[in-house]
Each structure stands twice: as C-alpha cells, then as structure tokens.
Amino acid sequence: MEYSTLKIMAWCFALLLFYVMISFVNTMWWRPRKIEKLLRKQGIRGTSYKFFTGDTLDMKDCVQKASSKTISLHHHIIPRVIPFQHKMVQQHGKISLCWFGRRPRLIIADAELARLVLTNNKGHFVKPPRNPFVDILSLGLSSLEGESWSKRRRVVTSAFHLEKLKAMVPAFSSSCCNMIERWEKLVEARGWYEVNVCSEFDILTGDVIARTTFGSSYQEGKKIFELQKEQEILVNEALNNIYISGFRFLPTTKNKRRYNLDIQIKTMLRDMIEKKEQAMKENKVKEHDLLTTLLQYKEQSDSLTIDDVIEECKLLYFAGQVTTANLLAWTMIILSMHPNWQEKARTEVLEIFGKKTLDYEDINHLKIVSMILYEVLRLYPPVAVLYKYNWCETRVGNMLIPAGVEVSLPLLLLHYDNNYWDNPEEFNPARFNEGISKASKDHIAFYPFGWGSRICPGQNFAFTEAKMALAFILQHFSFHLSPTYVHAPTTFLTLKPQYGAPIIIRRT
C-alpha cells in the first residue's frame, strides 16, 4: 500500500476520532451547561450540573434514608414518598432544576403549569426516553406517541365504554363474592382474623382482570401475575439507574432473568390469545371481554398485530391489577385509622343494599363511598410523580423550556398543596361532597389518573371495581389495623405500603 494512501487513512481516522470526542464533550458537557444557563436566565434555581451522574447519587441517598424509617399514623407522607422532590421544592421553589444523569429535569409543582404541560395538544411533551429494560414490562398504549398512540387509544378506550363496563359488573361481583367467602371461612373459628389485604387485593384484582380480559379466572392467569411481580422489581431497579448504551446486551444474571421472564409471559399470553381466537372462529365466545375487543379490531385493521395485542395484555395485567389493589389497600388502612368514616360508609351501603348483591345502578348511589375513594386517591395517588420530555423548545406560561428537558410533575405535592386544598394533610372525604370540580380551591389540582388526552382510559373501570369491592367488604366485615402494621408508604413504580397491610377483620 502506498505511503499517500496510508497517510489519507490516518487523517480520516484522526478526523473520526476528533468528531467522536467533540460529540462526546458536547453531549456530556456543553449541551447540559447551555440548557442550564438558559433556564437560570429565567430565574429558575436548582442544582448545578455534575458530569455524567448529575443528581442521581443524591436521589438514591434521599430515597434510601427515607425508606429506612417508618412514620407514625398520619398523612404527612411527602418527605418519605418523594424525598428528593420535596427537598428541591423546599430549597429552590415550585419550579426547580435538577439532573438525572446528563438530562436536565425541571420539577414543576405548580398546578396551573402542570395542567398546561399535560394538556399540550401540539405533541411537544412526550414520554421521556426510556431505559430499554422498562420496555420489557410493556410496549402497550402508554409507550406510544403520535398517530400510533391515537389509533391504539381509540381501540383501548372503546373497550371501557359505559355499556361494556356495565357488562363487566357480574365479573366484578363474582370475584368479590369469592373473596368474601374466603374471608368468612378465615373468621369462622374465632370471629376475627388478621389478613394482609395487599395480598388479598392482588388476588381479587388479578381475578377481575383475568375474567374481564380473557374470560378466565385468577388461577389461569396466576403464573403471569407472579412473573410480572418479579419483573416489576427488576424494572424498578432499572428506572433508578442511569442506563449505559449497550448494557442490555451483556449476559449478566439479571439481564438473562429479565429476558427469560419476558419470554415466559409472552408465551403464556400468546397461548391464551390463540385459544380466544379459536373460540371466536367457532362462535363460542359468550362474554365480550377486553381481549375480544382487541382481536376484533385486529381482524378489521392492519395497524394491530398479534404482538401488539400481547403488549396491551401485559399492560392490562400489570396496570389493571396494581392500581386498584393499591387503592383498596390504602382505603382499608385509612378507614382503619378513621373509624368514624368507616361507619358512615357502612351505614350507607347497608341502607342502599342491605345484604343483597350489588349491581351497577345501585353502585352509582354510593356517594359517601365515592367521596372516601376520591380522598384516598388524593392522599395516596397511584403515581406520585409523572414525567414528560420536551423534544422541542416550548413555552409554558411565562417559561420557555428548551428542547431536551425532562419535566417532572410531582402530583403528590399538588394534592397536598394548601394553596389548593384546605387542611391538605387531613383525611376529609367531605371535601368531595359536591364532586371533584368543587373539592379544591382550584379543581385542576387533582390528578390521580393523570390529565389531558393521556388520562388513564381505565379509570372508570378501576373506580367501579374499587367501589364494588369496598361495598362488599363493608356489607360483611368491620376492620381495624393490626398491632403489627407499620406505616411506610413508598414508591415502587406505584405508591404502596412498603411492609404490607395487616388488617384484623370481624364479621358485622
């Protein structure tokens, strides 16, 4: 090879190396510093950028310290549940800047600005770039954007229409009856029994999801729920760590377990879906469940594949179970802490239903039960913080947010802000006496299921299921906290009791 050719190759390599170095410095230092300066010029305070790690070490330290201590029986839970966001707002104000690795993160704890972010119809705010390990949990509706999201949203929303929701009530009722019968056997000998209601509601909501999604029972879907619980632990761990490109391809023990769990879950779901498709072909489908809706749309449109159906089923299994199970667990904990409201709710249920089976129309008359559930959702929302990503420069109120900024919306802070709520740390369902819109000084400060176009499509499903389950329990049992209960709310993808919820139940 001639000397001139070698020289040209050396220069090309040097230029390539120089380009890589410049790109690296720009990504890891110049761009974050530039965004920091733009935000600080607008009077936004916060932490300064630290190379590569940002504030992640401080975030982890705050969570570890907070979760290592329990709290007394009160609703002052913010310092324990979202300690880092709480500290930032206390030190730097309701709009403050921090760093998740090299990514600038803008904490917005102002209800009006949060609403503007959530209702932005121009598509400027999207899901943040996700750790690939998080995608393993589900690539369903919640992960989509743009036209793909719009089409899928219409399909999923149609599965929760009022008439279809009414048709699901018998499934809700059957699952609740099974739980009540199980509890009655437990209390039969002594008249009381201590149960961990977290585990009990996992079974209940799992059974409801299995029946309403596949027309099957909890036992058939039990293995999927167990695998997803293990997957949830691994995903939560990944969420709190900075992802290094390419790491998912390394054959580590946890990586292999993540992918093995995903394969097992998909295989079981695919088998259940194929059985459902065969039953549809033979006209043996009697009940119109959620899976039937998805498969009918798949047959009519090329935009939905069998893999898409599997991902939606994964999302329904996970989100549909966890959200309602946590809501019911917190409701029993709080009604144990506030027995006067437990008695008010029981009186209402017995006056309307007596001991008869509940139906959809009767459930709508449960005003006190609804007020209690809303107040529990305010104090203990399923998701304490929502995250959005600004892919292009956008104005929100008087603030100009540069492209590449992640927006953190601490919903828990908004639910406890005394600018919007009277005595926010007090459990007072009566504040919802005239509905959600008049519960706070500013009705947009209540976001238990999100807001805007991406509000949870299954919120009515979850709320109806929770009302029915709570009414069944109040019909048959009174309850109070076990002496072994420790108050330790924590965020583990969703807000849940860290050490479970042991409750003593008695026949009424």
C-alpha positions in Angstrom: 0.0 0.0 0.0 1.4 3.4 -1.0 2.5 5.9 1.7 0.0 8.5 0.5 -2.9 6.1 1.0 -1.8 5.2 4.5 -1.5 8.9 5.2 -5.1 9.6 4.0 -6.4 6.7 6.1 -4.5 8.1 9.2 -6.1 11.5 8.6 -9.5 10.0 8.2 -9.1 8.1 11.4 -7.9 11.2 13.2 -10.8 13.2 12.0 -13.3 10.5 13.0 -11.7 10.3 16.4 -11.8 14.1 16.7 -15.5 14.1 15.7 -16.3 11.4 18.3 -14.5 13.4 21.0 -16.3 16.6 20.1 -19.7 14.8 20.1 -18.9 13.3 23.4 -17.9 16.6 25.0 -20.9 18.3 23.5 -23.4 15.6 24.8 -21.8 15.2 28.2 -20.8 18.8 29.0 -21.5 21.7 26.6 -25.2 20.9 25.9 -26.2 20.4 29.6 -24.3 23.6 30.6 -26.0 25.5 27.8 -29.5 24.4 28.9 -28.6 25.2 32.5 -27.7 28.8 31.5 -30.9 29.3 29.5 -33.0 28.2 32.5 -31.1 30.2 35.1 -31.6 33.3 33.0 -35.3 32.9 33.5 -34.8 32.9 37.3 -35.1 29.1 37.7 -33.0 27.9 40.6 -31.7 24.4 41.4 -28.6 22.2 41.4 -25.6 22.7 39.1 -24.8 20.0 36.5 -22.4 17.4 37.6 -20.6 15.4 34.9 -22.3 12.2 33.9 -24.1 11.4 37.2 -26.0 14.6 37.8 -28.0 14.3 41.0 -28.7 10.5 40.7 -26.5 9.7 43.8 -28.3 12.3 45.9 -31.7 11.0 44.6 -30.8 7.5 45.7 -29.4 8.6 49.0 -32.6 10.6 49.8 -34.8 7.5 49.0 -32.6 5.1 51.0 -32.7 7.4 54.1 -36.4 8.0 53.8 -37.3 4.3 53.3 -35.2 3.2 56.2 -37.6 4.8 58.7 -41.3 4.3 59.2 -43.6 7.1 60.2 -46.4 7.5 62.7 -50.1 7.1 61.7 -50.6 10.4 59.9 -50.8 11.6 56.3 -47.6 13.7 56.3 -46.1 11.3 53.8 -44.4 13.5 51.2 -40.9 13.5 52.8 -41.0 9.7 52.8 -42.5 9.1 49.4 -40.8 11.7 47.3 -37.9 13.0 49.5 -35.7 14.4 46.7 -38.5 16.4 45.0 -39.7 17.6 48.4 -36.2 18.8 49.3 -35.8 20.5 45.9 -39.1 22.4 46.2 -38.3 23.4 49.8 -34.9 24.7 48.8 -35.4 26.2 45.3 -39.1 26.8 44.9 -42.0 25.2 43.0 -40.1 25.4 39.7 -36.6 24.0 40.2 -33.8 22.4 38.2 -32.1 19.1 38.9 -30.2 16.4 36.8 -30.9 12.8 36.0 -27.5 11.9 34.7 -26.8 14.4 31.9 -30.5 15.0 31.3 -31.9 18.3 32.8 -35.0 17.6 34.8 -37.4 20.5 35.6 -39.6 20.0 38.6 -42.9 21.8 38.2 -45.0 21.8 41.4 -47.5 24.4 40.2 -51.0 23.2 39.4 -51.6 25.6 36.5 -48.3 25.0 34.8 -48.7 21.2 35.3 -52.1 21.4 33.6 -50.5 23.3 30.6 -47.9 20.5 30.3 -50.5 17.7 30.5 -52.9 19.4 28.1 -50.4 20.5 25.5 -52.1 19.4 22.2 -49.1 20.1 19.9 -47.3 17.0 20.9 -44.3 18.9 22.3 -44.3 16.8 25.5 -43.8 13.1 25.1 -42.8 10.1 27.2 -39.1 10.5 28.3 -36.5 8.4 26.5 -36.9 5.1 28.3 -34.4 2.7 29.7 -34.8 -0.4 27.4 -35.3 -2.6 30.5 -38.5 -0.6 31.3 -39.9 -1.5 27.8 -39.8 -5.2 28.9 -42.7 -4.5 31.3 -44.9 -3.4 28.4 -44.8 -1.7 25.0 -48.5 -1.1 25.0 -50.5 2.1 24.8 -48.6 4.0 27.5 -45.3 3.7 25.5 -46.7 5.0 22.1 -46.8 8.5 20.7 -48.3 10.3 17.7 -50.6 8.6 15.2 -49.8 5.2 16.6 -50.9 6.3 20.0 -54.1 7.9 18.7 -55.2 4.7 16.8 -54.4 2.4 19.8 -56.1 4.8 22.2 -59.4 4.7 20.3 -59.3 0.9 20.4 -58.5 0.6 24.1 -60.9 3.4 25.1 -63.7 1.6 23.2 -63.2 -1.5 25.5 -64.1 0.7 28.5 -67.3 2.3 27.2 -70.2 2.5 29.6 -72.2 -0.3 28.2 -69.2 -2.6 28.2 -68.4 -1.5 31.7 -71.9 -2.4 32.9 -71.4 -5.8 31.2 -68.3 -6.4 33.4 -70.1 -5.9 36.7 -71.1 -9.6 37.0 -67.4 -10.4 36.7 -66.6 -7.9 39.4 -69.3 -9.3 41.6 -68.2 -12.9 41.1 -64.6 -12.0 42.1 -65.8 -10.1 45.1 -68.1 -12.9 46.3 -65.1 -15.3 46.1 -63.0 -13.0 48.3 -65.8 -12.6 50.8 -66.4 -16.3 51.0 -62.7 -16.9 51.6 -62.7 -14.2 54.4 -65.8 -15.7 56.0 -64.0 -19.1 56.3 -61.0 -17.4 57.9 -63.0 -15.6 60.6 -65.3 -18.5 61.2 -63.4 -20.1 64.1 -62.6 -17.0 66.3 -64.9 -14.4 64.8 -61.9 -12.4 63.6 -58.8 -12.9 61.5 -55.7 -11.0 60.5 -55.1 -10.7 56.8 -52.6 -8.9 54.7 -55.0 -7.0 52.5 -52.3 -6.2 50.0 -52.0 -9.9 49.1 -55.8 -10.3 49.2 -56.4 -7.5 46.8 -53.7 -8.7 44.5 -55.8 -11.9 44.2 -59.1 -10.0 43.8 -57.9 -7.6 41.2 -56.0 -10.3 39.4 -59.2 -12.3 39.2 -61.1 -9.3 37.9 -58.5 -8.6 35.2 -58.4 -12.3 34.2 -62.2 -12.5 33.9 -62.7 -9.2 32.1 -59.7 -9.5 29.8 -59.7 -13.2 29.0 -63.0 -14.5 30.4 -60.9 -16.8 32.6 -60.2 -16.9 36.4 -57.3 -15.9 38.6 -55.9 -19.4 38.7 -55.3 -19.4 34.9 -53.5 -16.1 35.0 -51.8 -16.6 38.3 -48.4 -17.5 36.9 -48.4 -14.4 34.7 -49.1 -12.2 37.8 -46.3 -13.9 39.7 -43.8 -13.4 36.8 -44.8 -9.8 36.4 -44.3 -9.1 40.1 -40.7 -10.4 39.8 -40.3 -8.3 36.6 -41.6 -5.3 38.4 -38.8 -5.5 40.9 -36.2 -5.6 38.1 -37.8 -2.8 36.2 -38.0 -0.5 39.3 -34.3 -1.1 39.8 -33.5 -0.1 36.2 -35.7 3.0 36.4 -33.5 4.4 39.2 -30.2 3.8 37.4 -28.5 5.6 34.5 -28.6 3.4 31.5 -25.3 2.9 29.7 -25.8 2.2 26.0 -25.4 -1.5 25.1 -25.6 -2.8 28.7 -28.8 -4.7 28.0 -26.9 -7.0 25.6 -24.5 -8.1 28.3 -25.3 -11.6 29.6 -25.5 -10.7 33.2 -27.6 -12.7 35.6 -30.2 -10.0 35.9 -30.3 -9.3 32.2 -30.8 -13.0 31.4 -33.6 -13.2 34.0 -35.3 -10.1 32.6 -35.5 -11.6 29.1 -36.4 -15.0 30.4 -39.4 -13.6 32.3 -40.5 -11.7 29.2 -40.3 -14.8 27.0 -42.4 -16.8 29.6 -45.1 -14.1 29.9 -45.4 -13.6 26.1 -45.6 -17.4 25.5 -48.4 -17.8 28.1 -50.3 -14.8 26.7 -49.9 -15.9 23.1 -51.3 -19.3 24.1 -54.3 -17.7 25.8 -54.9 -15.4 22.8 -54.7 -18.2 20.3 -57.4 -20.1 22.4 -59.6 -17.0 22.3 -59.1 -16.6 18.5 -60.2 -20.2 18.0 -63.2 -19.8 20.2 -64.2 -16.6 18.3 -63.9 -18.6 15.0 -66.2 -21.3 16.4 -68.7 -18.7 17.8 -68.1 -20.0 21.3 -67.4 -16.6 22.8 -70.4 -15.7 25.1 -68.9 -12.8 27.0 -67.5 -9.7 25.4 -64.2 -9.2 27.3 -61.4 -6.8 26.6 -59.3 -9.3 24.6 -62.3 -9.9 22.3 -62.4 -6.2 21.5 -58.7 -6.1 20.7 -58.9 -9.2 18.5 -61.9 -7.9 16.6 -60.1 -4.7 15.8 -57.0 -6.7 14.8 -59.2 -8.6 12.2 -60.5 -5.3 10.8 -57.3 -3.4 10.7 -53.7 -4.0 9.6 -52.4 -1.5 12.3 -52.7 -4.0 15.1 -50.6 -7.2 15.2 -50.6 -10.2 17.5 -47.5 -8.8 19.2 -49.4 -5.5 19.8 -52.2 -7.4 21.4 -49.8 -9.2 23.6 -48.2 -5.9 24.8 -51.7 -4.5 25.6 -52.5 -7.6 27.6 -49.2 -7.2 29.5 -50.2 -3.6 30.3 -53.7 -4.6 31.3 -52.4 -7.3 33.6 -49.9 -5.1 35.3 -51.7 -1.7 35.5 -55.2 -3.1 35.9 -54.2 -5.1 38.9 -51.7 -2.9 40.7 -53.7 0.4 40.5 -56.9 -0.9 42.1 -55.2 -3.3 44.5 -53.2 -0.4 46.0 -56.3 1.9 46.1 -58.2 -0.7 48.1 -55.3 -1.4 50.4 -54.8 2.3 51.2 -58.6 2.7 51.7 -58.8 -0.1 54.3 -55.7 1.3 56.1 -57.2 4.8 56.2 -60.7 3.7 57.2 -59.0 1.8 60.0 -57.3 5.0 61.0 -60.6 6.9 60.8 -63.3 4.5 62.1 -66.0 7.2 62.0 -65.8 7.4 58.2 -65.8 3.6 58.1 -69.1 3.6 60.0 -70.6 6.3 57.7 -69.7 4.3 54.6 -71.0 1.0 56.1 -74.3 2.7 57.1 -74.7 4.0 53.5 -74.0 0.6 52.0 -76.4 -1.2 54.3 -79.2 1.4 53.8 -78.9 1.0 50.0 -78.2 -2.7 49.6 -78.8 -4.4 52.9 -77.1 -7.8 52.3 -78.2 -8.3 48.7 -75.9 -8.5 45.7 -74.8 -5.2 44.2 -75.5 -4.1 40.7 -74.2 -1.2 38.5 -77.1 1.2 39.0 -77.0 0.8 42.8 -73.3 1.4 42.9 -73.8 4.8 41.5 -75.8 5.7 44.6 -72.8 5.2 46.8 -72.0 8.8 47.4 -70.0 8.5 50.7 -68.0 5.5 49.4 -67.1 7.6 46.3 -66.1 10.5 48.4 -63.9 8.3 50.5 -62.2 6.7 47.5 -61.5 10.2 45.9 -60.0 11.4 49.2 -57.8 8.3 49.4 -56.7 8.9 45.8 -55.8 12.5 46.7 -53.7 11.4 49.7 -52.2 8.3 48.2 -52.4 8.6 44.4 -51.2 5.5 42.4 -48.4 7.5 40.8 -46.7 10.1 42.9 -44.7 11.7 40.0 -45.4 12.0 36.3 -42.6 12.5 33.8 -42.7 14.2 30.4 -40.0 15.0 27.8 -39.8 18.2 25.8 -38.5 17.3 22.4 -38.6 20.9 21.0 -38.5 24.4 22.5 -41.9 25.1 24.1 -43.4 28.0 26.1 -45.3 27.0 29.2 -46.9 30.1 30.8 -44.1 32.6 31.0 -41.4 30.0 31.0 -39.5 28.9 27.8 -38.4 25.3 28.1 -35.5 24.3 25.8 -35.6 21.1 23.8 -34.2 18.1 25.6 -35.6 18.9 29.1 -37.4 16.3 31.1 -40.3 17.7 33.1 -41.2 16.2 36.5 -44.7 16.7 37.8 -44.9 15.7 41.5 -48.6 15.1 41.7 -48.4 14.2 45.4 -47.1 17.8 46.1 -50.1 19.2 44.2 -52.5 17.0 46.1 -51.1 18.3 49.4 -50.6 22.0 48.5 -52.5 24.3 50.9 -52.9 26.8 48.0 -55.4 24.4 46.5 -56.7 22.4 49.5 -58.0 23.3 52.9 -56.0 21.4 55.6 -54.4 19.1 52.9 -53.0 16.6 55.4 -56.4 15.9 56.9 -58.4 13.0 55.7 -61.7 14.7 54.9 -63.9 13.0 52.2 -66.5 15.7 52.7 -64.4 18.0 50.6 -65.7 15.9 47.6 -69.3 16.3 48.6 -70.0 18.3 45.5 -67.8 16.3 43.2 -64.2 16.7 42.0 -64.6 20.1 40.4 -65.5 21.8 43.7 -63.3 19.8 46.0 -60.3 22.2 45.9 -59.8 25.9 45.5 -58.6 25.1 42.0 -60.2 21.9 40.5 -57.1 21.2 38.4 -55.1 20.2 41.4 -56.4 16.6 41.5 -54.6 14.2 39.1 -54.9 10.6 40.4 -55.2 9.2 36.9 -53.3 11.9 35.0 -54.9 14.6 33.0 -55.4 15.7 29.4 -55.6 13.4 26.4 -53.4 10.8 28.1 -55.6 10.4 31.1 -55.9 6.7 32.1 -58.5 5.1 29.8 -59.3 2.5 32.5 -60.1 5.0 35.3 -63.8 4.2 35.4 -63.1 0.5 35.3 -60.8 0.8 38.3 -63.1 3.2 40.2 -66.2 1.0 39.7 -64.2 -2.1 40.7 -63.0 -0.4 43.9 -66.4 0.9 44.8 -67.9 -2.6 44.4 -65.2 -4.3 46.4 -65.3 -1.8 49.2 -69.1 -2.1 49.4 -68.9 -5.9 49.6 -66.4 -5.7 52.4 -68.4 -3.1 54.4 -71.5 -5.3 54.0 -69.9 -8.2 55.8 -67.0 -7.0 57.9 -65.7 -4.3 60.2 -61.9 -3.9 60.4 -59.0 -2.2 62.2 -55.2 -2.1 61.9 -53.2 -5.0 63.3 -50.7 -4.1 66.0 -48.1 -5.3 63.6 -48.9 -2.7 61.0 -46.2 -0.1 60.3 -47.0 3.0 58.3 -44.4 3.1 55.5 -45.8 4.4 52.2 -43.2 4.0 49.4 -43.0 4.4 45.7 -42.3 1.1 43.9 -43.4 2.0 40.4 -46.7 2.8 42.2 -47.4 4.1 45.7 -47.9 1.1 48.1 -47.3 0.1 51.7 -43.7 -1.0 52.0 -44.3 -3.7 54.5 -47.8 -4.8 53.6 -51.1 -4.0 55.3 -52.1 -6.5 58.1 -55.7 -5.8 59.0 -57.9 -7.5 61.5 -61.4 -8.2 60.1 -64.5 -9.2 62.0 -68.0 -10.3 60.9 -70.5 -7.5 61.3 
